[in-house]
Amino acid sequence: MILTVKLFANLRQGRFKVRDMDFSEGTTVQQVMEYLSISKKEMAIGIIFINGKRANFDSVLEDHDTLAIFPPVAGG
């Protein structure tokens, strides 16, 4: 299945901004993150969206989904 993966802020470093990627049916968000070497610890308070809706590590992706991964954000 084809997914569009979008990375934001420092997650782009050494990776990419947007890329269409091929994964097996039933792939989870966590499996995509592992493939991209993004650790659960690194994303402990990050934000994940599938097709504009909030998702989590165990969310199962479907063909033609758009996965957007935002790192933890600091502000003040």
GUDRENTOR-925700 format. One line per field, with one value per atom (N, C-alpha, C): atom name; x, y, z. Coordinates in steps of 0.001 Angstrom, whole numbers, plus 500000, padded with zeros to 6 digits. Example, Ala and Ser with C-alpha at 12.3 -4.5 7.8 and 13.67 -1.06 7.14 Angstrom:
REM residues 2
a <- (N  CA  C  N  CA  C)
X <- (513190  512300  513200  512850  513670  512900)
Y <- (494310  495500  496700  497750  498940  500030)
Z <- (507800  507800  507800  507080  507140  507870)
END
This chain:
REM residues 76
a <- (N  CA  C  N  CA  C  N  CA  C  N  CA  C  N  CA  C  N  CA  C  N  CA  C  N  CA  C  N  CA  C  N  CA  C  N  CA  C  N  CA  C  N  CA  C  N  CA  C  N  CA  C  N  CA  C  N  CA  C  N  CA  C  N  CA  C  N  CA  C  N  CA  C  N  CA  C  N  CA  C  N  CA  C  N  CA  C  N  CA  C  N  CA  C  N  CA  C  N  CA  C  N  CA  C  N  CA  C  N  CA  C  N  CA  C  N  CA  C  N  CA  C  N  CA  C  N  CA  C  N  CA  C  N  CA  C  N  CA  C  N  CA  C  N  CA  C  N  CA  C  N  CA  C  N  CA  C  N  CA  C  N  CA  C  N  CA  C  N  CA  C  N  CA  C  N  CA  C  N  CA  C  N  CA  C  N  CA  C  N  CA  C  N  CA  C  N  CA  C  N  CA  C  N  CA  C  N  CA  C  N  CA  C  N  CA  C  N  CA  C  N  CA  C  N  CA  C  N  CA  C  N  CA  C  N  CA  C  N  CA  C  N  CA  C  N  CA  C  N  CA  C  N  CA  C  N  CA  C  N  CA  C  N  CA  C)
X <- (500846  500000  500891  500392  501147  500654  501595  501307  502059  501474  502200  502628  503933  504479  505025  504570  505029  505722  506934  507698  507850  507873  507936  509101  509550  510606  511858  512408  513690  513591  512398  512274  512712  512750  513186  514699  515434  516898  517395  518072  518608  517541  516320  515239  514648  513427  512730  511576  510948  509782  508495  508335  507167  507643  507110  507502  506376  506107  505211  506039  505528  506270  505368  505976  505244  505437  504321  504348  503349  503477  502564  501216  500162  498836  498929  498195  498182  499323  500125  501242  500707  501373  500989  501884  501454  502256  503620  503645  504910  505864  505358  506220  506823  506057  506591  507674  507413  508399  509677  509549  510736  511522  510827  511473  512260  511721  512364  513343  513560  514454  514004  512699  512133  511654  512270  511962  510685  510059  508880  509261  510459  510927  511024  511573  511716  510345  509315  507977  507016  507538  506687  505572  505870  504833  504641  505027  504813  503363  503044  501678  501680  500725  500608  499198  499121  497842  497790  496625  496355  495184  495430  494397  493774  494604  494155  493480  493425  492807  493862  493770  494747  494835  496050  496295  497308  497589  498593  499507  500438  501440  500818  499694  499071  498060  497842  496883  497347  496411  496708  496440  497394  497304  496650  496005  495352  495931  495723  496238  495821  496772  496586  496355  496624  496575  497718  497520  498586  498908  500156  500644  501516  501135  501906  502450  503762  504420  505106  504647  505200  505980  507200  507968  507396  507848  507440  507776  506872  507041  507171  508158  508348  507838  507331  506837  506832  506433  506400  505723)
Y <- (498822  500000  501240  502285  503535  504513  505081  506097  507365  508503  509762  510084  510207  510491  511911  512710  514097  514225  514749  514977  516479  516877  518293  518602  519856  520406  519535  519216  518505  517051  516512  515149  515068  516212  516253  516100  516409  516398  515004  514921  513653  512739  513237  512429  513156  513618  514267  515097  515860  516662  515873  515428  514638  513547  512332  511237  510211  509712  508566  507315  506426  505233  504009  502857  501608  500747  500346  499490  498356  497338  496199  496584  495886  496057  495823  496581  496395  497061  497855  498562  499580  499677  500656  501888  502935  504152  503826  503012  502673  501976  501114  500433  501418  502401  503428  504221  504594  505353  504543  503258  502411  502370  502250  502240  503536  504642  505950  506277  505324  505510  506659  506754  507715  506910  507124  506307  506772  505825  506174  507213  507083  508030  509435  509516  510798  511440  510608  511089  511042  510879  510694  511734  512969  513999  514676  513968  514490  514305  514738  514654  513887  512977  512148  512324  512537  512646  511670  511065  510291  510980  511450  512160  513302  514011  515180  514879  513595  513228  512645  512993  512549  511026  510501  509060  508737  507444  507024  505969  505475  504533  503254  502820  501563  501708  502914  503126  502393  501683  500937  501841  501854  502705  501948  502695  502121  502746  502058  502523  503968  504770  506189  507105  506632  507511  508511  509647  510617  510625  510297  510257  511481  512312  513510  513337  513528  513315  514613  515137  516364  516010  516507  516233  517008  516675  517472  518946  519808  521238  521938  522822  523616  525024  525628  526984  527742  528941  529713  531027)
Z <- (500000  500000  500000  499412  499309  500372  501124  502131  501772  502086  502014  503436  503637  504965  504955  505933  506077  507426  507400  508627  508844  510109  510431  511360  511293  512173  512146  513309  513361  512887  512727  512198  510737  510056  508659  508517  509558  509471  509109  507971  507489  506899  506780  506235  505022  505135  504034  504588  503712  504095  503823  502588  502182  501229  501430  500536  500476  499272  499114  499348  500203  500588  500479  500205  500051  501298  501929  503114  502940  503774  503754  504350  503906  504502  506002  506793  508237  508981  508284  508921  509922  511074  512096  512025  512697  512794  513398  514440  515091  514119  513268  512299  511304  510876  509980  510701  511951  512727  512931  513200  513349  512047  510918  509611  509385  509883  509725  510852  511762  512922  513816  514033  514971  516175  517317  518491  519187  519915  520710  521765  522310  523327  522725  521519  520824  520573  520420  520093  521276  522488  523671  523781  523451  523510  522153  521100  519757  519343  518136  517633  516319  516185  514992  514426  513110  512424  511261  511059  509848  509162  507961  507193  507997  508754  509501  510828  511217  512491  513418  514698  515696  515711  515813  515816  516906  517090  518068  517452  518239  517737  517177  517737  517340  516208  515733  514648  513391  512764  511540  510347  509434  508249  507100  506204  505035  503771  502659  501371  501112  500692  500331  501529  502762  503930  503881  504547  504754  506236  506558  507927  508165  509121  509462  510877  511016  512316  512737  513881  514453  515713  515867  517085  518273  519475  520632  520391  520798  520568  521912  522007  523228  522942  523937  523732  525039  524972  526197  526012)
END
